[in-house]
Amino acid sequence: MIAYLLKRLLLFIPTVIVVSLIAFALSKIAPGDPVELRNTASNTPVAASPMQAERMYRETAHSMGLDKPAFYFALSSAAYPKELYQVLRRDHRQTLRKLIGRYGNWPAVQAWHQSIQRVEEVTLKLPSMSQYAIARPVRELYTLSNEAAIRARLDTLSAVVARDSVVQVLAGAEVAHLVEQYAYMTTHPTRHKLYWPALYWYGLDNQYHRWFAGLWKGDWGTSYRDGRPVARKIAEALRWTLLLNLIAVALSFGLSIPIGVWSAQRAGSRSERGVSILLFALYSLPVFWVATLLQVFFTTPEYGMDWFPTTGLSELPRSAPWHQRLLDQAAHLTLPVLCLTYGSLAFISRQMRGSMMQALLQDYVRTARAKGLPEGKVVWRHAFRNALFPIITLISSVFPAVLAGSVVIEVIFGIPGMGKLTVESIFARDWPVVFAMLMLGALLTTAGFWIADLLYAWADPRVRYQRRG
């Protein structure tokens, strides 16, 4: 048994690694610059000059580990340099990639980028009026790769130099060098390098290794939104999601299994058909519609049924007696639990009904009845255990569902759980929280499958022996 479980556990390790690679890759292509998102969310003071802004940007990138290579290695063409990751600004780096992909000459592309930086530095020495005329087209050159757009900005700079004597004295030489550097880059391409493969090795000091190792240590990064540790934010939301969903899951399975067994015993009867119609009617009701109706009719005094709190959770202080806080939290969670429970009754009970009906037709059940055993023992001791396989499969899906929570229910009822946190993080582009929850969901899904295998082996020992063979 232990060897079987260990073998199943080892099979999930590659799955976790693959999911982590997918999550990390998605985090790298997620919209927005991580450094800018962090600085915006943390209300970082506006830099007094572009040089100070660049210094602040590098400090933030270093604190986030973004000044390291993304992965252990990189496979690309020889035209792309090994050190391209050292260009920290994402939009600048993407522009350089496009220019390399067009011309293939990295030294010329790098010289063009450095020439833009020198012109920007000289611009800071100009008077305010002259600086205003030249600063914007210079900044735009960092993110332009279209030839027509670049030439238009260069023509603008040349026109400013020609008509402004101050700009001509202080920045004329650098602007002329910039124009020459662009001409050299476009007339000296080395596109053949784009067809040469290159493998660059970076070692363990990379962003993915730091992120993946941090997951196992409990260091899931820092939220862009408020600068708090991601693990703490998830732990606070997970408390309410677990409380809400575990109650709902316990009620769903606790009610559905007996209903399914009862329906299998009375299949085709009038009472069984009536219960089935009622359950399917509940299953067909949209949860957002039911949740809204419950809020309208049972939480507002206008309809005379102000029985439950409207939204949110208990507002009683911790100093209040425990039984008062328990009753208050129960009042806040009753309607959300009801919404999460009613829809699953039909599905789970029908799964149990079908499986139980097949089990009751087996030879060992007929044998047990022939021995004169009471019907209750025949059903619950002999048939029930062998009818659990569909329910075990459903139980394996409970773990990620319990973690993820219900976005609709938590948003409608104002419960600060995982579902609500996910929605808020996506809209705020708080990607460390989003992808940490993605990895946590993957881990719990894997754990659910492993536990399902354990329950399969418990329900029917033939499973582990067949798979061992």
C-alpha positions in Angstrom: 0.0 0.0 0.0 2.8 2.5 1.0 4.8 1.6 -2.2 1.7 2.2 -4.3 1.0 5.6 -2.8 4.6 6.7 -3.1 4.6 5.7 -6.7 1.5 7.7 -7.3 3.0 10.6 -5.4 6.2 10.6 -7.6 4.1 10.8 -10.7 2.7 14.2 -9.6 6.1 15.9 -9.1 6.6 16.4 -12.9 3.1 17.8 -13.0 3.8 20.4 -10.4 7.0 21.4 -12.1 5.2 21.8 -15.5 2.5 23.9 -13.9 5.0 26.1 -12.2 6.8 26.7 -15.5 3.5 27.6 -17.1 2.6 30.0 -14.2 6.0 31.6 -14.4 5.8 32.0 -18.1 2.4 33.7 -17.8 3.8 36.0 -15.2 6.5 37.1 -17.6 4.0 38.0 -20.4 1.3 39.5 -18.1 0.4 43.1 -19.1 2.1 46.0 -17.4 5.6 46.6 -16.2 6.1 45.0 -12.7 8.3 47.8 -11.5 5.9 50.5 -12.5 3.0 48.6 -11.0 4.9 48.2 -7.7 5.9 51.9 -7.7 2.4 53.0 -8.6 0.7 50.9 -5.9 3.2 51.9 -3.2 2.8 55.6 -4.0 6.5 56.1 -4.7 7.3 59.8 -4.9 7.7 61.2 -8.4 11.4 61.5 -9.4 12.8 65.0 -9.8 14.8 64.0 -13.0 15.0 61.2 -15.5 18.3 60.1 -13.9 16.7 59.8 -10.5 13.8 57.9 -12.0 16.2 55.5 -13.6 18.0 55.0 -10.3 14.7 54.4 -8.5 13.6 52.0 -11.2 16.8 50.0 -10.9 16.6 49.8 -7.1 13.0 48.5 -7.3 13.9 46.0 -10.0 16.8 44.8 -7.9 14.6 44.3 -4.8 12.2 42.3 -6.9 14.9 40.2 -8.5 14.2 41.4 -12.0 17.8 42.2 -12.7 18.5 38.5 -13.0 18.0 36.2 -16.0 14.6 34.7 -16.3 15.6 31.0 -16.4 18.4 28.6 -16.1 19.3 28.9 -19.8 18.1 30.6 -22.9 17.9 29.1 -26.4 17.8 31.7 -29.1 19.7 32.8 -32.2 23.3 34.1 -32.1 22.1 37.6 -32.9 20.5 38.0 -29.5 23.1 38.7 -26.8 23.4 36.8 -23.5 23.2 40.0 -21.4 19.9 41.3 -23.0 18.1 40.7 -19.6 20.3 43.5 -18.1 18.1 46.0 -20.0 15.6 46.2 -17.1 12.8 48.2 -18.6 10.4 45.8 -20.3 9.3 48.1 -23.1 12.9 49.0 -23.9 14.0 45.4 -24.0 11.1 44.5 -26.2 12.0 47.2 -28.6 15.6 46.1 -28.7 14.4 42.5 -29.5 12.4 43.8 -32.4 15.4 45.8 -33.8 17.7 42.8 -33.4 15.1 40.6 -35.2 15.1 43.1 -38.0 18.8 43.9 -38.4 20.6 41.2 -36.5 23.5 43.5 -35.6 23.4 43.7 -31.8 26.5 45.9 -31.5 24.9 48.5 -33.8 21.5 48.2 -32.0 23.2 48.6 -28.6 25.1 51.6 -29.9 21.8 53.1 -31.1 20.3 52.6 -27.7 23.3 54.1 -25.9 23.2 57.1 -28.3 19.6 57.7 -27.2 20.6 57.7 -23.6 23.4 60.3 -24.3 21.0 62.6 -26.0 18.6 62.3 -23.1 21.4 63.1 -20.6 22.3 66.2 -22.7 18.7 67.3 -22.8 18.7 67.7 -19.1 21.2 70.6 -19.4 19.0 72.6 -21.8 16.7 75.5 -20.7 13.2 74.5 -20.0 11.7 75.7 -23.3 14.4 74.0 -25.4 14.2 70.9 -23.2 10.4 70.7 -23.7 10.8 70.7 -27.5 13.4 67.9 -27.6 12.6 65.7 -24.6 9.5 64.0 -25.9 10.7 62.7 -29.2 13.9 61.4 -27.5 11.9 59.4 -25.0 9.7 58.0 -27.7 12.7 56.6 -29.5 13.2 54.1 -26.7 10.1 52.2 -27.7 10.0 52.7 -31.5 11.0 50.0 -33.9 9.1 51.1 -37.0 11.4 52.8 -39.5 9.0 55.5 -40.6 8.2 56.5 -36.9 11.9 56.6 -36.0 12.8 58.8 -39.0 9.9 61.1 -38.2 11.3 61.6 -34.6 14.9 62.1 -36.0 13.6 64.7 -38.4 11.9 66.5 -35.5 15.1 66.5 -33.5 17.1 67.8 -36.5 14.6 70.6 -37.1 14.8 71.7 -33.4 18.6 71.7 -33.6 18.4 73.8 -36.8 16.1 76.5 -35.4 17.3 76.6 -31.7 20.9 77.9 -31.3 21.0 76.7 -27.6 20.1 73.2 -28.6 22.5 73.3 -31.4 25.4 74.3 -29.1 24.6 71.9 -26.3 23.0 68.9 -28.0 23.7 69.3 -31.8 26.7 67.0 -31.8 24.8 64.2 -29.9 21.7 64.5 -32.1 24.0 64.3 -35.2 25.7 61.3 -33.8 22.2 59.7 -33.1 21.2 60.2 -36.7 24.5 58.7 -37.9 24.1 55.7 -35.6 20.6 55.0 -36.9 21.9 55.2 -40.5 24.7 52.8 -39.6 22.3 50.3 -37.9 20.0 50.2 -40.9 22.8 50.0 -43.6 24.9 47.4 -41.8 22.6 44.5 -41.0 24.0 41.0 -40.1 20.8 39.1 -40.5 22.6 35.8 -41.1 23.2 35.6 -37.3 19.5 35.3 -36.8 19.8 31.8 -38.3 22.6 30.6 -36.0 21.4 28.9 -32.9 22.9 29.9 -29.5 22.5 28.3 -26.0 23.2 30.6 -23.0 23.6 29.1 -19.6 22.9 31.3 -16.5 22.9 28.8 -13.6 20.8 28.8 -10.5 20.9 32.6 -9.9 17.7 33.3 -12.0 14.2 34.6 -11.4 12.4 31.2 -11.8 14.7 29.4 -9.3 14.2 32.2 -6.8 10.4 32.2 -7.3 10.0 28.4 -7.2 12.2 28.0 -4.2 10.4 30.8 -2.4 7.1 29.0 -2.9 8.3 26.0 -0.8 9.7 28.3 1.8 6.4 30.3 2.2 7.9 33.4 0.5 5.4 34.1 -2.3 6.5 37.6 -3.0 5.0 41.0 -2.3 1.7 42.3 -3.4 1.9 45.1 -6.0 -1.3 46.6 -4.6 -0.4 47.3 -1.0 3.2 46.0 -0.5 2.0 43.2 1.9 3.4 39.7 1.7 1.3 37.6 -0.6 1.3 34.6 1.8 -0.3 36.8 4.5 -3.0 38.1 2.1 -3.9 34.6 0.9 -3.9 33.3 4.5 -6.4 36.0 5.6 -8.7 35.3 2.6 -8.3 31.5 2.9 -9.7 31.5 6.4 -13.1 32.7 5.3 -13.2 30.7 2.1 -12.4 27.5 4.0 -15.1 28.2 6.5 -17.7 28.9 3.9 -16.9 26.1 1.5 -16.2 23.3 4.0 -19.6 23.9 5.5 -21.2 23.9 2.0 -19.2 20.7 1.0 -20.1 18.9 4.2 -23.8 19.7 3.7 -23.7 18.9 -0.1 -22.2 15.4 0.4 -24.0 14.8 3.7 -27.4 15.4 2.1 -26.7 14.1 -1.5 -25.3 10.7 -0.5 -28.3 9.6 1.5 -30.7 11.1 -1.1 -28.8 9.1 -3.8 -29.0 5.9 -1.9 -32.7 6.4 -1.1 -33.4 7.2 -4.8 -31.6 4.0 -5.9 -33.7 1.9 -3.6 -36.9 3.5 -4.8 -36.0 4.0 -8.5 -39.0 4.6 -10.6 -41.4 5.3 -7.7 -43.6 8.3 -7.6 -41.8 9.8 -4.6 -38.4 9.3 -6.2 -39.5 11.0 -9.4 -40.9 13.9 -7.3 -37.6 14.4 -5.5 -35.7 14.2 -8.8 -37.8 16.9 -10.3 -37.3 19.1 -7.2 -33.5 18.6 -7.3 -33.2 19.3 -11.0 -35.3 22.5 -10.6 -32.9 23.7 -7.9 -29.9 22.7 -10.2 -31.3 24.8 -13.0 -31.5 28.0 -11.0 -28.5 30.4 -11.7 -26.6 31.0 -8.5 -26.2 34.7 -9.0 -29.9 35.1 -9.5 -30.7 33.1 -6.3 -28.1 35.0 -4.3 -29.6 38.3 -5.5 -33.1 37.2 -4.6 -32.0 36.0 -1.2 -30.4 39.3 -0.5 -33.5 41.3 -1.6 -36.1 39.2 0.2 -34.3 38.2 3.4 -31.9 41.1 4.2 -34.0 44.2 3.6 -36.8 45.6 5.8 -38.8 46.8 2.8 -40.1 43.3 2.3 -40.7 42.6 6.0 -38.1 39.8 6.2 -35.0 41.5 7.6 -33.7 38.1 9.0 -30.1 38.2 7.9 -27.3 40.7 7.6 -26.9 42.2 4.1 -23.2 41.8 3.2 -19.9 41.3 4.8 -18.9 39.4 7.9 -19.2 39.8 11.6 -18.3 43.3 13.0 -18.4 42.3 16.6 -15.0 42.9 18.5 -12.9 40.1 19.7 -13.8 41.1 23.2 -17.4 40.0 22.6 -18.5 36.6 24.1 -17.6 33.7 21.8 -21.2 32.5 21.5 -22.3 36.0 20.3 -19.6 36.1 17.7 -20.5 32.5 16.6 -24.1 33.4 16.2 -23.3 36.6 14.3 -20.9 34.8 11.9 -23.5 32.1 11.4 -26.1 34.7 10.4 -23.7 36.2 7.9 -22.8 32.8 6.4 -26.2 31.2 6.2 -27.3 32.6 2.9 -23.9 32.1 1.1 -23.8 28.5 2.3 -27.3 27.9 1.1 -26.3 29.3 -2.4 -23.3 27.1 -2.5 -25.2 24.0 -1.4 -28.4 23.8 -3.3 -27.0 23.5 -6.8 -24.8 20.5 -6.1 -27.5 18.3 -4.5 -28.9 17.2 -7.8 -25.6 16.4 -9.4 -24.0 14.5 -6.5 -27.2 12.6 -5.7 -27.7 11.5 -9.3 -24.1 10.3 -9.4 -24.7 8.3 -6.2 -28.0 7.0 -7.4 -26.6 5.6 -10.7 -23.6 4.0 -9.0 -25.8 2.5 -6.2 -28.2 1.1 -8.7 -25.4 -0.8 -10.5 -24.0 -2.0 -7.2 -27.4 -3.4 -6.1 -27.6 -5.5 -9.2 -24.3 -7.3 -8.5 -24.1 -11.0 -7.5 -22.6 -10.3 -4.1 -25.7 -8.2 -3.2 -28.0 -11.0 -4.3 -26.0 -13.4 -2.3 -26.2 -11.2 0.8 -30.0 -11.0 0.4 -30.2 -14.8 -0.1 -28.5 -15.2 3.3 -31.3 -13.3 4.9 -29.4 -10.2 5.9 -31.5 -7.1 6.7 -31.9 -4.7 3.7 -30.1 -2.0 5.6 -26.9 -4.1 6.0 -27.1 -5.2 2.4 -27.3 -1.6 1.2 -24.8 0.1 3.6 -22.3 -2.7 4.3 -22.1 -4.4 0.9 -23.3 -2.2 -1.9 -22.5 1.3 -0.6 -18.7 0.9 -0.4 -18.5 -0.4 -3.9 -20.7 2.4 -5.2 -18.4 5.2 -3.9 -16.1 5.5 -6.9 -18.0 8.4 -8.6 -18.2 10.2 -5.2 -14.5 9.7 -4.7 -13.8 11.3 -8.1 -16.0 14.2 -7.0 -14.2 14.5 -3.7 -10.9 14.9 -5.5 -12.2 18.1 -7.2 -13.2 19.5 -3.9 -9.7 20.7 -2.8 -9.1 23.3 -5.6 -12.8 24.4 -5.4 -12.5 24.9 -1.7 -9.4 27.0 -2.2 -10.6 29.0 -5.1 -13.9 29.9 -3.4 -16.9 31.1 -5.3 -16.2 34.4 -7.1 -19.9 35.1 -7.6 -21.0 34.4 -4.0 -18.1 36.1 -2.3 -18.5 39.3 -4.4 -22.3 39.4 -4.0 -22.2 38.9 -0.3 -19.1 40.9 0.3 -17.1 38.0 1.8 -13.3 38.7 1.8 -12.4 35.2 0.6 -10.2 33.8 -2.2 -12.7 34.4 -4.9 -13.1 38.1 -4.1 -9.3 38.4 -3.7 -8.7 36.9 -7.1 -11.1 39.3 -8.8 -9.6 42.3 -7.1 -6.1 41.2 -7.8 -6.8 40.6 -11.5 -8.4 44.1 -11.9 -5.5 45.7 -10.0 -2.9 43.7 -12.0 -1.5 42.3 -8.8 0.2 39.4 -10.5 2.2 38.0 -7.6 -1.1 37.3 -5.8 -2.8 35.9 -8.9 0.0 33.5 -9.9 0.6 32.4 -6.3 -3.0 31.3 -6.1 -2.7 29.6 -9.5 0.2 27.5 -8.1 -1.6 26.8 -4.8 -4.6 25.7 -6.8 -2.4 23.4 -8.9 -0.8 21.9 -5.8 -4.2 21.3 -4.2 -5.6 19.7 -7.4 -2.6 17.4 -7.4 -3.2 16.6 -3.8 -6.8 15.9 -4.5 -5.9 13.3 -7.2 -3.5 11.7 -4.8 -6.1 11.4 -2.1 -8.6 10.1 -4.6 -6.1 7.3 -5.5 -5.8 6.6 -1.8 -9.6 6.4 -1.4 -9.9 4.2 -4.5 -7.4 1.7 -3.0 -9.3 1.8 0.3 -12.7 1.3 -1.4 -11.5 -1.6 -3.6 -8.1 -3.3 -2.8 -8.1 -4.7 -6.4 -7.2 -1.1 -7.6 -3.7 -1.1 -6.1 -3.0 -4.7 -7.1 -4.1 -4.1 -10.7 -2.0 -0.9 -11.0 0.9 -2.6 -9.4 0.8 -5.2 -12.0 
